[in-house]
Amino acid sequence: MEERKLLHSFLANSQEGLPPRRMKDSYIEVLLPLGTEPALREKYLTVQNTVRFGRILEDLDSLGVLICYMHTKIPSAEMSPLSIVTALVDKIDLCKNCLSPEQDIKFSGHVSWVGKTSMEVKMQMFQSHGNEFSPVLDATFVMVARDSENKGPAFVNPLIPEGPEEEELFRQGELNKGRRVAFSSTSLLKMAPSAKERTAIHEMFLSTLDPKTISFRSRILPPNAVWMEDSKLKSLEVCHPQERNIFNRIFGGFLMRKAYELGWATACNFGGSRPFVVAVDDIMFQKPVEVGSLLFLSSQVCFTQDKYIQVRVHSEVASLQNKEHTTTNVFHFTFMSENDVPLVFPRTYGESMLYLDGQRHFNSMSVPVTLEKEYLVEP
């Protein structure tokens, strides 16, 4: 960090002082040679001979940072004066392709939109099938630039789209920013549920009343239903230096992997069969995680529909000296089970808000997918 203090002189005082960049300037393709390097394959392998999606999340996070460094590269500087950190995983949508641990995987991506200090990154993942690569997922990350010591915001190069396709990507980036602001402003932590949502929760509550007693205190579950409080799983991680990034904080991809694996286990325990991830939505990195922290992860099924299971994972940390818990991340995962799953019912008002939040995230999924037998993406 002492060395990085010397890089302050390379930081721009305004965005206008930075040369504009094109989307192709940050374009990167990276090959993950699972098919040709068996030793590497071991890191990605599940016991069911499938690919660990948690590892893929780590790779996407690293690639997103690398792409942003390409966009902001200063030819005259040996080291970037910027600290690029992940602010948000906006969306990851998976296709229905088979993901084999014995075939090469290719990642590609580029910066698709730029603000003053933030960048949206579009990434795709493909897997080799025969002589061509077939699409597996599309991912949208939002990264932010900080100064060389990661203490304050820093300006990034403006982006100039070329041609109708890039202009549409850039326009979509603006729309995504507006959508995120609108979604945040209607958060259930800030605003009461809509009339339709309130009616739905009230009807769920009435359906749990015991018809024999007709009492608000006597609650029974409808057929094929589970109380939300009975769908929880928890875990604890000690944040060792092995998982740190160059800023001596815990690597965001590691946090995503651990949260995903707990979420997958929750969906597996709830649905009674091996679930498959179909979407990752709206992961906010609210606070960095310091090395040496105790990381508490709490996972809960908050919404179900047919074969779908919406899981929320809450992440908080406590230092060894200070026992106060601080929220660092909230993760939202959509899984699909092989069979129809039970309905999940809230018992308290707080759980009702979690249910509505889960329903909103589920409804924001781009395209509901149909499970196929070769759909093999596991933890």
ABEGO torsion letter per residue (X at the ends): XAAAAAAAAABBABAAABBBBBAAAABBBBBBBAAABAAAAAAABBAAGBBBAAAAAAAAAAAAAAAAAAAABBAABABBABBBBBABBABBBBBABBBBAABBBBBBEBBABBBAABBBBBBBBBBBBEABBBBABBBBBBBBBBBAAGABBBBBBBBBBBEAAAAAAAAAAAAAAAAAAAAAAABAAABBBBAAAAAAAAAAAAAABBAAAGBAABBBBBBGBBBAAAABBBBBBBBBAAABBAAGBBBAAAAAAAAAAAAAAAAAAAAGBBBBBABBBGBBBABBBBBGBBBBBBBBBABBBEABBBBBBBBBBBBAABABBBBABBBBBBBBBABBBBBBBBABAAAAAAAAAAAAAAAABABBBBBBAABBBBX
